[in-house]
């Protein structure tokens, strides 16, 4: 007797892989934008902070578009070689798509685009594993910036503290972090409580492509290319 299709069990944990669809969507989105924007930049980033980056994108959304994703997928979208590039010399951009980077497509004048990136900077608290930019030391004695109920938490982070008449007291000098060394999970929490921000979120332009030229910002060299629209 055939099994009833009405009582077929469905395993909810099995879902279709969306990786290929997402990659194809990213390629299509980048290619669709190439005719809408006059310049294509590659930018790198340090200490990415999503909230700050969203604010930066929002400020430029009327003139620009950002793409973050797999570098290989972005390379495919532009064309990795002269044979498969979508526009002349666009494949040169793909040589800079390595590491922590993304694409910036814009209609902003070059000087304005450069200014926006040079002026952008956001400071935040250091994350675990990042390198400390300074040595932070606490001296033995009262820690009046902390309330009495925080004493157990501070002790759990490895700080030699005690309560003295309701005041958190450090019983010995304590080094939270040392310049140039990785920040521990405990140090990261303490630095946040102290309000010490060590992470600077920066964006750096690496190169720029337009129909008229290709230039890099590491060597400040320019390569002129023929513009098909000028009849040459």
VOTOR-109318 format. One record per residue: residue in three letters; x, y, z of N, C-alpha, C, CB in turn. Coordinates in pm, whole numbers, plus 50000, padded with zeros to 5 digits. Last residue first. Glycine has a CB too. Layout:
BEGIN
ALAXYZXYZXYZXYZ;...
***
This chain:
BEGIN
UNK538525584046998539915579946974539995565146946540795583547094;UNK536005593047066536285590846926537695586746896535985602946851;UNK535215595047321535865606847266536315604947123537035610447351;UNK534145571847418533185582247379533855594247313532405586847501;UNK536215555547499535545552347374534635563647325534745539847390;UNK539115568747616537685569247643536965566747511537275583147706;UNK542115552547711541285558547606539825558147647541485551347472;UNK543705561348019543145551447925542295558847824542295540548001;UNK546495567948224545455573148136544985562148042545965585348057;UNK547225562148545547345555748416546205560848330547345540148428;UNK549105576048814547915576048729548225569248597547415590348706;UNK550115571349153550405571249010549105570448933551325559348973;UNK550065569349429549685582149369550055582949220550355593549444;UNK550435546249557551625551549491551375565149428552105542049385;UNK547975543549674549135538849748550405545049690549225523449744;UNK545985550449509546275559849616547375554849708545025562749695;UNK545885548949153546005542449283546375552949386547055531049280;UNK543665553048874544735557748962544715550249093544605572748988;UNK542675555348544542765546448658543915551348745542995531548613;UNK540385574548338541675571648401541535561048509542285584248459;UNK537895576448209539025584448159540375580248216538785598848190;UNK535995561148337536235558548194537455565948140535015562548114;UNK537705553648645536675560948572536925557948425536695576548603;UNK538745540648955538575538648811537465547848762538245523648778;UNK541065542149218539875547949155539895544949006539795563249180;UNK542195527749532542315530849389540995536349337542735518249308;UNK541915530149809543095523449752543295526649604542975508449769;UNK540915549050086540755546549943542055540749887540365559649868;UNK540045537550403541135542450317540825539150172542485536250359;UNK538565544150715538365539550578539465545750490536925543550525;UNK538695534151061539145542250948538755535850815540665544250955;UNK538025534951391537485529451266537845538951153535925527451275;UNK540035528651656539675539251561539255532651430540875549151538;UNK539905518751989539735514551849539295526351763538705503151839;UNK539905528152246541195526052180541075522652031541935515052249;UNK538445545852498538225541252361539565540252289537255550752284;UNK537465542152822538675543752740538445537552602539925537252810;UNK535585539453021535315549052913536515551652824534865561952972;UNK535725520353209536515532453233536275543253128537995528853236;UNK534195500753093533705506953217534445520053246533875497353335;UNK535905494252883534575499652853534015506752976533615488352807;UNK538035483753023538235495952946536905502552912539025492952817;UNK536815460453123537245471053215537425484253142538555467053286;UNK536405445652890535255449452973535615461053066534765437453055;UNK539025442352801538045448852714536845453752796537585439252604;UNK540155427553006540605441452986539605449052900541995441652920;UNK538835403252964538635410553089539005425253073539455404153202;UNK539805395752710538365397952730538075406052856537635384552737;UNK542805415552640542115403552687540615406352701542705398852822;UNK544435428852365543515431852475542765419152513542505443252435;UNK547855423052283546425420552262545605423452387546215406052219;UNK550165451152305549795437352334548285435452315550205433552478;UNK550595478152265551155468852169550805454252192552615470152168;UNK550435486752607550525491252469551215480852381551275504652462;UNK548545466152818549865471652786549925475052639550975461652822;UNK545885469753061546435465152933547755472152908545435467752816;UNK545715472953341544565468053264545035462353131543535479353241;UNK547555467253617547705470853476546555464553398549075466253420;UNK547355479953943546835470153847546975475353704545355466753877;UNK548475480954282548485486654146548075475854047549885492354111;UNK546115468754524547465469054466547375475454329548105454754457;UNK543535471054602544495468154708545935467754657544165455054774;UNK541135494354531542145485954467543265483754569542695492554334;UNK537815495454649539205499154671540135489154602539525499954822;UNK534655509354658535515499554591536955504254601535105497554441;UNK533115516554964533845521954850534715510954790534705534254890;UNK532005507055198531115509455085531785515054962530045518555126;UNK534265503555357533225513055397532345517155279533865525355459;UNK535655488755103536125495255224535135506355258537575500855207;UNK535815459354921534945470254965535485475755097533465465554981;UNK538445452854683537675449654803536775461554833538605446354924;UNK540425438754414539605448954477538925443554603538555454254379;UNK542325431954173542465429854317541715440654396543945429554358;UNK540655419453887541155431153958541225428354109540265443453930;UNK539485399053746540865397453786541455409253860541675394653668;UNK536845400053702537695403553587539185402853623537345417553536;UNK535825395653952535725384653855536585387353733534265382653813;UNK536115420854058536965409954111536965398154014536475405454251;UNK534115433853918535515437753898536465426853946535805450953970;UNK531845420854026532145419953883533605423253856531225429453803;UNK531955428154298532065414054258532425412354110530755406754287;UNK531715457554272532915451054327533025436254288532915452254478;UNK529445469954205530255465154093531485457554141530685476954006;UNK528225480854424527665468354374528455462754255526235470454334;UNK529545505254466529875493854552529375480554495529295495954690;UNK530615519954151529715518754265530015505754342528235519054218;UNK533535536554039532735524354042531865524154168533635511754036;UNK535035558654076534195558453955533295546053950535085558953831;UNK536625554754294535335561154318534445561654194535565575054369;UNK538545534554409538085535854270536675541754276538115521954193;UNK541235540054639539805540154607539545541754457539105551454684;UNK544315521054567543505530854638542045530354594544055544754616;UNK546855518554325546265513554448545475524554519547355507854541;UNK546085528953990546885529754112546115524254232547325544154139;UNK546035513453679545245518853789546075518153917543895511053805;UNK546985518853342547315514053476546435520953580548815516353508;UNK547285511853013546335517153111546635510653246544855514553068;UNK549115520252733549115512652857548185519452957550555511452915;UNK547635520252404548295526752517548255517552638547615540352551;UNK546465504552222547195516152170547895523952280546245525352094;UNK546395469452206546205481552288547055492952232546565478752437;UNK545035451451939546225456152007545955469052082547355458051908;UNK542305428151990542905439651923544105444452004541865451151905;UNK541335408752164542295404852063542925416351987541655395851967;UNK538175423352211539115412952252540045409252136538365400552303;UNK538075457952111537525444652122538615434752164536895440351989;UNK537885490652247538695479852191537995466552211540095479552255;UNK535265513452162535995505652261536715493952194535045500552371;UNK535875538651907535035529351982535915521652081534295519551886;UNK535635565551677536345558851787535375550251866537015569251880;UNK535905572051336535005569051448535775561351553533755561051400;UNK536225593151061536905585951168535925584051282538185593651216;UNK536545609550755535775599950834536665593050937535105589450741;UNK538155624950601537605631050722536845621250809536705642450683;UNK538795608550387539875613450473539345619050605540685624250401;UNK536315604650268537005593250329538105597950424537595584350220;UNK535665630550180534735623150266535455611750338533565617650183;UNK537835636350010537635643850134536745636350231537025657550104;UNK537385618849798538595617449878538425624450012539815623049803;UNK534995629849702535035615949749536235613749840535085606149629;UNK535865655249625534865654049730534865639849788533475657649676;UNK537635649449417538125656549536537165655149653538345671349503;UNK535895636749226536995629649290537445636449419538165628549195;UNK532365642049273533655646049214534785639449293533815661649214;UNK530135613849299530795625349360532045629049282531155622349506;UNK528995591549216528985602549119529595615149179527545605349071;UNK530345558649291529845571949324529825581249204530665578049433;UNK530985529449468530605534949339529925548349364529675525249260;UNK533205511049632532495523749649532245529349511533295533849739;UNK533765478849770533645487549653532805499849688533005479949534;UNK536165468550024534875468649957534905477849838533775472850053;UNK538145448950262537895459850168536515458650108538955459850057;UNK540455431550403539265438550450539015450650361539425442950597;UNK541805412350128541735415950270540425422750305542885425050307;UNK541525427049806542125416949892542035421650037543595414049852;UNK541275441849542540235435649624540805423849701539055431149536;UNK543085451249367543105457349500542055451349593542895472349489;UNK542585439649127543875436649189543965442049331544995442449105;UNK540235450649034540155438049107541465434349175539725427049014;UNK540955472648883540395474949016540445462149099538935480049005;UNK541605462448641542705466948727542245469548869543335479648669;UNK539265458048504539865446548571541015450648664540365436548468;UNK538705481248371538035479148500538655467448576536545476748479;UNK539645486248119540585487548231539945485548368541235501048226;UNK536415491147995537845491347968538665494648092538155501247858;UNK534005469948155534395482648095535925482948085533855494648178;UNK533915443548230532705449448173532975462948107531665451148281;UNK536345418148152535945430448222534745436648153537115440448227;UNK537365395848026536005394848079535565407348157535895382748169;UNK539875403347928538965395847840537535395547893539475381647822;UNK541265414548131540845423448023539825416547933542055427947939;UNK539935398848432540925400748325540375410248220541315387248261;UNK537835398948606539195397848660540285400248556539385384248721;UNK535025417448655535835411048551537285410848592535665418248416;UNK533195425948840533875436048757534595429948638534855443848841;UNK532315401748949531335411648906531955421948812530725418649027;UNK534675389649028533915383848916532935394048861533155371048961;UNK535275405849245536185405249130535475399949007537395396349163;UNK533175399649414533275413349363534215413849242533775422849473;UNK533885373149468532605375949399532625390049340531415374449497;UNK536275376749601536265369249476534985372049396536395354149503;UNK535465390149831536305397049734536295390049599537735398049787;UNK532195389149952533355381249913534165388749808532925367449860;UNK531375422650058531075408550036532345401050003530045406749924;UNK529935454350009530825445950087530405431450064530765449650240;UNK529475483849838529325469349830530385462749916529405464449684;UNK527655514549817528725506649875528415491749857528925510050024;UNK527025543049618526605529549658527825521849707525905522049538;UNK525945577849600526905566849601526265553649642528045570049695;UNK524255598749636525225599849527526075587349509526125611549550;UNK522585594049845522015600949730522955601249610521645615149768;UNK524135582550048523275573849968522695580749845522155568650053;UNK525825593850230526235594550089525275587049995527625588850074;UNK524755589650479525105603450442525375604750292526335607950522;UNK524605561950482523365569750479523625584150434522685569650618;UNK527265554850513526555551450389525295559850373526205536550386;UNK527645564250775528435569750665527755567150531529865563750666;UNK525895547650913525695562150917526435568750801526155568051052;UNK527085522950867525735525350816525425540350812524695518150904;UNK529435526751010529505525050865528135527550802530005510950830;UNK528495527651270529145539551214529195538651062530565541051272;UNK527535500951289526635512451310527205525051247526385514651460;UNK529825484751243528675484551152527775496751166527865472151176;UNK533085491151232531955492651324530705494451239532175504751422;UNK536285477851174534935480251124533905480851237534545469451025;UNK539145481751192538235482051308536805485351267538735492251412;UNK539665495550875540265490750998539245492151110541565498551032;UNK539335489750520538855494750649539605488150764537355492350663;UNK539665501750180539945492150287539455498050418541465488850295;UNK538035505049864538435510649993538725499250090537335519950050;UNK538045512349526538215501749625538665508549753539255490749577;UNK535645529449319536785529449411536845516149486536685541249512;UNK534495541949021534535529949105535805530449188534475516949018;UNK532365567348886533645562848937533475550449024534335573949017;UNK529775572448801530895576648716532255571348760530945591548711;UNK526935550748792527925558548866529185560848781528295551448997;UNK525365535248632524715546048706525695555248777523765540248808;UNK526655514148525526245524648431525635536748501525245519048331;UNK527055498248749528215503648679527855514848582528915492548605;UNK524875486248863525235499748909526355506148827525645499249055;UNK524725460948760523625470148729523985484548765522355465848805;UNK526995449548878526975452148734525875461848694526805439048658;UNK526135447649147527325455549111527275459248963528625447649144;UNK523905430549118523755443949174524915452949136523625443149326;UNK525065406849016524085414248937523945428648986522725407348941;UNK526675399449234527265401949102526335410449018527575388649029;UNK524685395549429525715405749448526355409349315526775400849548;UNK523265374049319522585386749342523575398149358521685385849465;UNK525165354149327524665358549197523965372049208523715348149138;UNK525395351949605526555355849524526115361249388527505344049505;UNK522845343249674523345355949726524525361049645523735354549872;UNK522775318449546521795328749510522285342549554520415325849574;UNK524785304849681524915307249537523985318449493524605294449459;UNK523765304349951525045310349916525145314049770526145300949951;UNK521575291950041521325304649975522625311049924520615314150069;UNK520475258950047521615267950059521365280549977522905260950014;UNK517405250450201518195252050080519325262050102517315256549963;UNK517375231550506516995243250426517895244150304517085256150511;UNK516445211050756517015210950622516495222850542516675197650549;UNK515015212950985516425216950992517075217250855517195207651082;UNK512555202250942512665216850937514105221550938511925223051053;UNK511595176150757512635179950852512905194850839513935171850827;UNK508385163550736509285173650680510295177550787508485186150629;UNK506565134350657507335141950755508285151550685508115132650847;UNK503365130250522504805130650495505505139650596505085135450351;UNK500675126150520501375124150646502895124250629500935111150709;UNK499845128850261499345138450360500135137750490497865135950387;UNK500715107850118501475120350104501045130650208501295126049962;UNK500865075350242500035087250226500905099650220499025088450340;UNK502485049550058502435058550173501575070750142503855062850213;UNK500695021749906501545033749898501375042550020501225041849772;UNK500854988150000500005000050000500885012450000499045000150123;
***
